[in-house]
Amino acid sequence: MQLTAAIVGPAHGLRGEVIVDVRSDDPEVLAPGARLDVAGQKRHLTVRSVRVHKERVLTSFEECNSREEAEALRGARLLVDAHPEEDAWYPHELKGLQARTPSGDLLGTVSGLRPGAAQDLLLVATDRGTVMVPFVTALVPTVDVEGGVVVIDAPPGLFDDDAVSEREGH
């Protein structure tokens, strides 16, 4: 299975550098020498360099040497093979897991994961709607993909007052 490592944005400068929207928290996926497949195309790109400029990630590729070639890449999804990481899970691994309290009571079912600026949010479908749980160890101390369960040590009110509808997009 391949996952999106980054999405190519606009060209930067004249020598083929592009702004990328990084979609992985593994810095090795964009390390110099890394090989990324281009979604929907039978080609790959090899990372030449990566740098941060004005809070944006700029990347150059061995196969891209001009602004025109860089602009042609705009919007491309760059893929890497899924690889195991310690204490890291892919959204497809979490979806469908039972969400339980530390004492074992059923809270709901994990319906997805929403990336966030400070931390990701675990989406838990309940009878009343979807509850967004900050995906941090203090609140989600156990993730057992093989056992089909996540343990959520929720503060009071999280599962009784903060349910929102997925249709509302919140």
C-alpha positions in Angstrom: 0.0 0.0 0.0 1.2 3.5 -0.8 0.5 6.6 1.2 0.7 10.3 0.3 4.0 11.8 1.6 3.5 15.2 0.1 1.5 17.2 -2.4 3.5 19.5 -4.8 2.5 23.1 -4.8 3.8 26.0 -6.9 7.3 26.4 -8.3 9.7 28.5 -6.3 12.5 30.2 -8.2 13.9 29.3 -11.6 15.8 26.1 -11.0 13.0 23.6 -10.4 12.4 24.0 -6.7 8.8 23.5 -5.5 6.8 24.2 -2.4 5.4 21.0 -0.9 2.6 20.3 1.5 4.1 17.5 3.6 1.6 14.9 4.7 3.9 12.7 6.8 5.4 13.2 10.2 8.4 10.9 9.2 11.2 13.3 8.0 12.9 10.4 6.1 10.2 10.4 3.4 11.7 13.7 2.0 15.3 13.1 2.9 17.8 13.7 0.0 18.0 10.5 -2.0 14.4 9.4 -1.2 12.5 8.1 -4.1 8.8 9.1 -4.4 6.3 7.7 -6.9 4.0 10.2 -8.6 0.3 9.2 -8.2 -1.4 8.3 -11.4 1.9 8.3 -13.4 4.5 5.6 -14.1 7.3 7.8 -12.9 9.2 8.6 -9.7 11.1 11.6 -8.4 14.3 11.5 -6.4 14.7 14.2 -3.7 17.8 16.3 -4.3 17.3 18.8 -1.4 14.8 20.0 1.2 14.8 23.3 3.1 12.5 25.5 5.0 11.9 29.0 3.8 9.4 31.4 5.5 7.7 28.4 7.2 7.2 26.5 3.9 9.0 23.4 2.8 10.9 23.7 -0.4 12.1 20.6 -2.3 14.1 20.0 -5.4 14.2 16.8 -7.4 16.9 15.2 -9.6 14.3 14.9 -12.4 13.2 18.6 -12.3 15.6 21.3 -13.4 13.5 24.3 -14.5 10.6 26.4 -13.4 8.5 25.0 -16.3 9.2 21.4 -15.1 8.4 22.4 -11.6 5.1 24.0 -12.6 4.1 20.8 -14.5 4.4 18.9 -11.2 1.9 21.3 -9.4 -0.8 19.3 -7.7 1.0 15.9 -8.0 0.6 13.6 -5.0 4.0 12.0 -4.1 3.6 8.5 -2.7 5.7 6.3 -0.4 5.3 2.7 0.6 3.5 2.3 3.9 6.1 1.5 6.6 5.7 0.7 10.3 6.6 3.5 12.8 6.7 3.2 16.5 3.6 4.6 18.2 2.2 5.8 14.9 -0.8 4.5 13.1 -2.3 5.2 9.7 -5.9 6.4 9.6 -7.1 3.3 7.8 -5.7 1.2 10.7 -7.7 3.1 13.3 -11.1 3.3 11.4 -13.5 0.7 12.9 -11.7 0.2 16.2 -14.0 0.1 19.3 -13.5 3.1 21.6 -13.7 2.1 25.2 -13.2 3.7 28.6 -10.3 2.4 30.8 -12.9 0.3 32.6 -14.0 -1.3 29.3 -17.3 0.5 28.7 -18.1 1.1 25.0 -18.0 4.7 23.9 -18.4 4.3 20.2 -16.4 3.4 17.1 -13.5 5.2 15.5 -14.8 6.7 12.3 -11.6 8.5 11.2 -8.8 10.8 12.0 -8.7 14.6 11.3 -5.2 16.2 11.1 -4.9 19.2 13.4 -2.4 22.0 13.9 -1.6 21.2 17.5 -2.5 17.5 17.4 -4.7 15.1 15.4 -8.3 14.5 16.4 -9.6 11.0 16.7 -13.2 10.9 15.4 -15.5 8.6 17.4 -19.0 7.9 16.2 -21.5 7.6 19.0 -25.3 7.4 19.3 -25.4 11.2 19.5 -23.0 12.1 16.7 -19.2 12.3 16.3 -16.9 13.2 19.2 -13.5 14.7 18.4 -10.9 13.4 20.8 -7.4 15.0 20.9 -5.2 12.1 19.9 -2.7 12.5 22.7 -1.4 9.9 25.1 -3.0 11.6 28.1 -6.5 11.0 26.6 -5.8 7.9 24.4 -3.3 5.9 26.4 -3.8 2.6 24.5 -4.2 1.8 20.8 -4.5 -1.9 20.1 -5.0 -2.3 16.4 -4.7 -6.1 16.5 -7.2 -6.2 19.4 -9.6 -3.8 17.6 -9.7 -1.3 20.4 -8.6 2.2 21.6 -8.8 3.2 25.2 -10.0 6.7 25.8 -9.6 8.3 29.2 -11.9 11.2 28.5 -12.4 14.1 30.8 -16.0 14.7 32.0 -18.3 16.1 29.4 -16.3 15.1 26.3 -18.7 12.2 25.4 -21.9 13.7 26.9 -21.9 17.3 25.8 -19.5 17.7 22.8 -21.1 15.4 20.2 -21.3 17.1 16.8 -22.8 15.9 13.6 -20.4 14.7 10.8 -22.8 16.4 8.4 -22.0 19.7 9.9 -18.3 19.1 9.1 -17.1 19.9 12.6 
